[in-house]
């Protein structure tokens, strides 16, 4: 199953809104086929593994797959029928698929065909891998990842506001790749004005532009902002009524949405209606804090550079009111660390996120 999970992760850039899925076929303890879902509309992992094995090797084999096989006609035919036709003897799945078109029907079909089923193998790992698929399906909103870059003493800029660049080129490339894993990148108007970012996908990993979102209550973004020169739609959320201030921005291609109040809740509701399943929140500190204080974050990640900046007025990653008591702080669990150049990159999930999702897919 670990091999299947590693294969699934290869599809991180081009499978959205589908899940990342990997599959491995074993016969007599020997790997005879493997595959993963590479892109939306392409063959599913199970089909790739069966094709790699061939009919003779597949018959009587055990299939390890990171998600319950589909039992419905979508962009591709149901995988369950291919598994049954191939004569697979046993199927080991990490967890069930919460898609209403599946939700246990895939395993039921395989059991009805006499195939032995095992559920729950490395379920928590599989759930963590597919947060961007499971959060929209189960919570009805996009996955939210909070991300920042900081010095070892927790500063995202100097007291004078200098921030480019705190981290190394290797860490910055990691950050760009992270954008391509998410459907949208989001910042507040303060960051948009101060940094004038492109917020674009520029590595070519996803194969298509992503959404670029700015929370701009007072509609302060300038029409000459660089964001209008990059690829991908620009979505502005504001509390400013339609009028002359809209016109130059719309002329530059902005899609403006007026909300009664621009909050993480209202923005995520609108993004969900647009079919956006994952959002990378890159800053600034007030915007990151707003999502954290609302409890509307699922994953927290960032890069720490081997620098000590100091300064009582130098900003940290989160602004806002903050928590007055330690027992009120949002806790992050499952922390993982790795090196990118000279920097340390960390990733964790909001406490309670994984257990709740695991329980919802029958993997508690």
Buried (B, 14 or more C-beta within 10 A) or exposed (E): BEBBBBBBBBBBBBBBBBBBBBBBBBBEEEBBBBBBBBBEEBBBBBBBBBBBBEEEBBEEBBBBBBBBBBBBEEEBEBBBBBBBEBBBBBBBBBBBBBBEEBBBBBBBBBEEBEBEBEBBBBBBBBBBBBBBBBBBBBBEBBBBBBBBBBBEEBBBBBEEEEBEEBBBEBBBBBBBBBBBBBBBBBBBBBBBBBBEBBBBBEEEBBEEEBBBBBBBBEBBBBEEBBBBEBEBBBBBBBBBEEEEBBEEBEEBEBBBBBBEEBBBBBBBBBBBEBEBBBBBBBBBBBBBBBBBBBEBBBBBBBBBBEBEBEEEEBBBBBBBEEEEEEEEEBEBEBEEEEEBBEBBBBBBBBEEBBBEBBEBBBBE
